[in-house]
Amino acid sequence: MLSGRTKAAIARAAYALPVLLLVLLAAGPGRACTLFGLAGSDVAGGGTLLVKNRDWRPVQAQRLVLVTPGEGHRYLGLFAEGGGASGLKAGVNEAGLTVVSATAGSVPREARRGKSPMSGLLRRLLTDCGSVAAAVARADLFGRGKPCMLLLSDRHGLARVEVAPGGRYAVSRTADGVLWQTNHYLEPALADANVRIGASSRTRAARIAGLLGDLPRPANLAALLALSRDTADGPEDGIWRTGGRPKAVRTVATFAVAMPPSGPGRLYLRLADPGTPEWTRTITLDAAAFSENTPAP
């Protein structure tokens, strides 16, 4: 059964989304991501679940790297190399904070240029912050950052941060419910930043909201990973996108973290790099996973 807070959150999203879509133009498929998560009583055993499906053209190589900064938290980061927009795309640190990102595709490309790289924002959050509360308090980072979408989790809850042009940003948090994001702004205060909502972002947003609304609670990581594989809306618009043409954007990775109220969490990684067989790995996020003496997974 859905919690009262979850029903209210989905109802608000369902109401706001059509209003935004009716007044904005549609665009074709783009470089994108789908982010979603559950927290609190919606999660089997409590804690949080967070999933990112990463979409990009099939031109990059990806790898998981253990990063040990000179100061701050160590973290396991998913890095992409080659094909433009290289860098950090998702990560989880030794304090239990997970940060994943998505492109603000509804903002013109020109408005996203000349800003600090999104990978730099993720790096600072993962290095400097040990909790969602600490991360969302970083107005100094969001107020001058590149337009983007973020979803964050720790043991206690989820946060969605939408960063818009002009130093504006909005934060939504839940300790007991659901959050999700594709590639356009959901917060009413940032609706005017949606210059053009892409058809894929629109379709994936409606689909993931519906799937989460129908998901039996409490749910475990396997249930959310099943949603990450959904292809019902076809090669261009599915949650797991296969691409309608050889060079088309498609889903190239799933980065998912289950963080219980206590004890080590789990990182699930699925990579679909071009020209190589797909592979998956599940890593226990204990002290050894963040040890300098342990090779990067």
C-alpha positions, 0 to 999 in steps of 0.5 A: 500500500502507498503511504499517505505522503507518497500518494500526495507526492505523486498527486502533486507531480501528476497535477503539475506535469500536464500544466507544464507540458501543455504550454511548452513545445516538444523536442526530439530525443536527447542526452538524458537520464532518468532518476528515481528513489524511495525512502522510509516506510516505502522501502523494505527494511527502511532506509533509501533506494536510489536509481539512475539510468544514464543515457548518452550516445554510444561513444564513451567508455565508463568505469567505476573509480575509487577516489581518495581526495586530499581532504574530505570523503572518499567515494566510488564514482562512475566516470565517463571518458571520450565523446564529449561531456566526460567526467563524474556522473554519479557517486556514493561516498564513505559517509553514505551520501549518494549523488546522481545527476541528469542534464537540464535538457529543457534549457537551451544549450547556450544557457548551459555553456560557460558554467562550472562543469556538472562533474565538479558539482558532484565531486564537491558534494561527495567530497565535502558532504556526509549527508543529504542535509549537509549537501542541500545546504550548499547554496554556494555551489547550487547558486553558481552551478551549471543548470542540472538536475540532481537526486541525492540519498543517505540513510535517512531520506532523499532530496531532489535539487533542480538548478536553473539558469540565473543562480536559481535552484529548488530543493524537494526532500522526503524521509518517507516517500518517492522522488523522481526526475527526468530532464525538465524542471518539475518545481512550479517555481522553476517552470519558466526555465523550461524553454522546451521540454523534450518528447523523451523527457516528457514520456519518461517522466509520465512512465516512471511516475506511473510505475512508482505509483503502481509499485507494491510497498514496501519495495526492495532494490530488485523491484526498482531495478526491474523498473530501470529495465522498462522498455514499454515506450520504445527505443527512444522513450523507454526508461531503458532506452535501446536507441532507434539507430546505431548512433542514437542516444541509449541507456549506457548504465544503471547506477543504484544504491540501497542504503539501510538505516544501519550497516553497509549499503549496496551499490549495483552497477550495470554498464552497456558500453559500446562494443563490449558485453554488458556486465553487472556488479553488486558491491557491498559498501563497507570499509573495504570498498573505500580502502586505498588497499583495495583496487577500484571495483 
